[in-house]
Amino acid sequence: MSTTPDAVKAALIHVIDPNTGIDLVASRSAKNIKVDGQQVSLDVELGYPAKSQFELIRGLVTQAVQGLDSALQVKVNVTSKIVAHSVQRGVKLMSNVKNIIAVASGKGGVGKSTTAANLALALAAEGATVGVLDADIYGPSQPMILGISGRPESADGKTMEPLENYGLQVSSIGFMIDPDQPMVWRGPMVTQALQQLLDQTNWRDLDYLIVDMPPGTGDIQLTLSQKVPVTGAVIVTTPQDIALLDARKGLKMFEKVGIPILGIVENMSTHICSNCGHAEAIFGEGGGQKMCADFGVEFLGALPLTMSIREQTDSGKPTVVAEPNGAVAAIYKTIARKIAISVAEKAKDMSSKFPTIVVKND
């Protein structure tokens, strides 16, 4: 009995994407199913970057199709296709950036910048084109974290090239000032500087731009939330009550301006002793999960408080590139994949599909 494309499609209903929990037919990931005698070929197109998952998914598909007939020769081409998704109403998308993800915290000192850098590196490791915008004008730390120094080049005197390291495109006010120079600026100047960093950097076809937001919920954050086309926000907190108190304010600010919360990351969740490996919840425990339950948002994951994360960050080689196969890098990669999947499940931006209608009075 010969195998048909419909039979192959029926078999793929039972192949569940291990990252989304949705089968390949319901998610419309399985495409171009072709059967030629004993040869079966098909494409699996994922909506999120997942280079490390391609082999696993290829194996699951091959196994399912060969369940119809063990003699079948199956060719599965697995790819990722990242598209632009809708943002808050009234804000126009950028032509060279598909998705902007704000990484924010209510208060400083919770490891937001370290988390932002590692999440950007994790998305890049999975095959995405990623940029980092250091939006913390008063305390830019991405140049140090990502081991980048120097000044941006400008060919036309109006726009500038992002600096690069570890495959990331990076823009920061830190590239333009002396490290010891304080930014004694009022809110409107800071907001304007930030808008220029975003708009006047020649980002090259980014799938994701990770914005390392300044801590707090003041004028700068509000202006950013209203003027920058943000796909979604990630809140970073520690389990400590006082950090959670401020993180809740940050979450509510994004809700007020119509930016979806992609989830919460709990940093410094447990302290791991570098001598004996004993784990201790020195900042309390369960705070991040409780906050997620209170607001109905996803708990993306918890990161330990370890000496290695601090040392790697200070040396300009964050954990995801310093120990790409280590346990902590695996947590960052899992969190990054959850964020990308959450973005992929949002409504696609269709504005580019419609013509611009201009009404003229004759």
N, C-alpha and C positions, 0 to 999 in steps of 0.2 A: 504494500500500500504506500503510495507516494505522499510525501509531506507537503502541506500547503502553507502559504504565508499566514492564513487564518489560524492554522494549527500551531504555528510558531508563536503567533500573537497570544493565543490562549495559554500557551506554556509560560509566556513571560508575565502573565497576571500573577503567577506564583513566585516571581523573583522580586523580593523586597529590597529596595535600596537600604543598606544597613545604616546609612546616615540620616535619612529622612523618615524611614519607616513606611514609605509609600511604594507600591509596586510600580514597575517600569511602564506599564500601560496607563494606569491612572494618572501618573505624573507626565505622561506624553514624552517620556525620555527615549523610548524605543522608536526608531525611525528607519525608513528605507529597508524594510524586510524583503529579502529576495531569496527565492528558492530555485535552484537549477539542478535538477536531479538529486544527487546526494550532497550538493554544495548549498549551504545556507550562509547568507551574509546579512548583517544588520549594523546600524549605528546606534549607540547609546549616547545621548547628549545630556549632560548634567548642567544644571543652572548655577552651579557653584564650583569654585576651583577645588580639584580633588585628585591631583596627580598621583598621590600616594594610594588612592583607592581604586585606580583604574584596573590593576591586575585582579584585585578581589572581585570587582563587579564583572569583569570579563569572564572569570572562572564560574561565577554564579549563573551567568547567562548561558555559557557553553554547556554546563551541567544540565540546566533545565531543558535546553533544546535537544540535547542528546538523549534525554529521557523519552523523547518521542521515538527515536530510533538511534541506537548506539553506533550505527555505521555512518551517521551524518558527519560531514566535515563542516565545522562551524567557524566562521570568521567574524569576530566582533570588534568593531572600531569604537573605543570609548573616548569621548572628548568632553571638554567643558566649554560652555558658551555663556559669558557674563553679559547681561544686558542692563540698560539703565532702568531704574524704577522710580515711581512717582515720589514727589517730595511735598513739603507743606504748600498749601494753596497760596497762589499769588507770587511764588518765587520761581524764577526761570532757571532751568538746568544749564549747566556749563557744557559747551560742545565737546570739550576734550576730557571730561571727567564723567564717568557713568554713575558712580555711586559715592556719596560722601557719608562717612561714618564718624560721628562725634564721639570721642572718648572723654567722659567728664566725671567729675567728682564734686561733692558738695564742699569738701575741705581739702587743703593741701596735705602732703605727707603720707598719702595712702598708696603711693606707688603707681599713680595714674600714668605718668610719662613712660615708666618702664614697661607697664602693661601695653600701652599704645604701640611702642616700638616693637615689642615682641609679637603682638598680634599682626602688625604690618608685615613683619618678617615671615610669620607663619603663613599668611595668605600668599606672599611671594613664593615661598617654598612649594606651595601647591599649584604654582603655575600662573598666578594672576599678575597683572601689571599694577604695581602699588606705589602710591606716593604718601608722604607724611608732611602735613602742614603743622608746624609748631606754632600754635595760636597763643601760647603763654608769653605774651610780649614782655611782661615784667620779669619773668624768670625762665627764659628759653633754655631748655636742657637737652633737646634732641641732638644738637651738634656734638655734645660730649657723649651722650648715650650711644649714638650711631657712629662715633669715631670719625666725624667729618670736620675738616677745617678749611679755611680759604674763603674767598669772596665769590659771589655769583657773577657770571659773565653776562654782558648785555650787548647784543649785536646792533640794536637800533636805538639804544638809550631810553627806551620806554618799557621794555619787558626784559625779564631776566631768565636765565636757564637755571633749573633746579640743580643742586649739587647731588652727587650720587655715592652710595656705598651699599654693599650687600644686595645690589639689585633694586634698591629703593630710590625714588626721586624725592628729594627733601628740600623744603623751603622753610627758613627760620629767620627771624630778626637777629638771632644770635650770629648769623654769618656777616652781619653788617655793622656790628658794634664791638667795642672792646669787651672782653669777658668781665672785666671789673667795672664797666660803666653802668651805673644805675639808670633805669628808664624812668625819669621824673616827668611823666606825662599824665595829663588828665584823660578821663574816659573817652571823649570824642576823638582825640588824637590817636589813641590806642586802637579804637574801632576802625578809623580810617587806615591806619598802618596795616591792620589785619586784612581789611578788604583788598588793599593793594597787593599784599603777599599772595592772596588767593587768586585775584584776577590777573595780576601782571607776571605771574610765574608761567613759563611755557611748559605746562604739564603735557607729557606726550601720551595721549590715549590711555588714560588710567581706567582700570576696572574699578578700583577702590582708592579713594583718598581718605586716609585716616587723619582726623583733626585732633591733635592733642590740645584739648581745651584748657584755659586757665581755671584754677579752682574757684568755687563760689557761684553765686547766682545773681550777680549784679548787672549793671548797665551793659557791660561788654558782652556778657553771655546772652542777654536778652536781644541785643542788636544783632549778634551773630545768628541767633536762632530765627530772627525775622528776615535776614537778608541773604544768608547762605543757604543754597539748596541742599538740605540735609535729608538723606534717605532714612536714617535712624540713628539712635544714640545708645551708647553702652555706658552704664554707670559702674564706676569702680569704687569700692568701699573696703573697709576692714570690718571685722566682726564687732569692733568696739562700739558701744552705745553712742558715744558722741560723734563718731564718724557716720554711723547710720542715720543719726538725726539730721545731719547736713546732706547726706546722700538722698534722703527722702525729699528734701527741698529741691535738689537738683532734678530729680525725677519729675516732680510736679511742675517745674518750670517748663520742661520739654513737653509735657502733656498739654499745658496751657497754650503753647504756640503750635500745636498740632504735629509734633515730631514723634514718631513711634519709638518706644523703648524696645530695643532689640534684646535686652537682658541685663543682668547684674553679675559682675565679677567680684568675688570676695578675695581680696589680697591679704597676705600675711595671716592666713587662716590658722595655721598651726606652726609653732616653732619646732624645727628639727635640729636637735643637738648635733653639731659636727663631730663630736667625739664618740658618742654612744648611739646616736640615731634615735634617741627618745623624742617622741612627739608630744608637745604640750600646747594647749590653746591659751596662750598668755593674754590674748586680746578678747577672750570670750569665744563662744561658739554658737553657730546656728543663726546668727543675726542676718546674714545675707539671704538665707532660705526663708526666714520669717518675713523679711521685707518683700521678697518675691510673692509669697503667699498673700500678703496684705494688698499688693497692687496688681496681682494677676499677671506678672511678667515672668519670663524664663530665668531660671538660675543657670548661668552659663558655666560656672565652675569655680573651684577654690584653689588658690595657689599658696604654697607653704612660705613661711618666713625662713629663708636659708641664707647662709653666708655667701654661697656661690652666686645667687641672683644679684646680690649687692656688688660683689667683686667684679662680675662680668659686666654689669651695667656701668660701673665706674671706669672700667678699662676700655670702654668703647666697643665692646664685642658682646652684645646681649645674648642671653641664654640660647635662643633658637639657632643662632649661628655658632656660638661657642660650644654647645653640646647638642647638636641637632637630633641625636638619637637618644638623649637622656630622658629621664622621667618627667622633669619639669617642662622641657620643650614639648613633650607629648601632650601635657595639659594645655599649654598655649595653643598648640595646633588643633586640639579638640575644640577649644573655645572659639578659635578663629573659624573653624568649619561650621559650628553652630550659628555664628553671626552671619556667615555667607549664605547659609541655608535660609535663615530667617529673612534676609534681604531678598533672596530668590523667590520666596513665597509671597512677597508683596506685589501689589499691582504694578505692571510694567508701565513705563512712561510712553504714551502714544503721541505726544505732541509733535514729534518729528515726522509722524505718518500723515499729518494733516497739512494741507496747503495753508499759507498765510493769506487771509482774505482782506483785501484793502478796499474800502468803500470810498469812492471819489464823487464829489459833487460837480457835475458838468455845468 
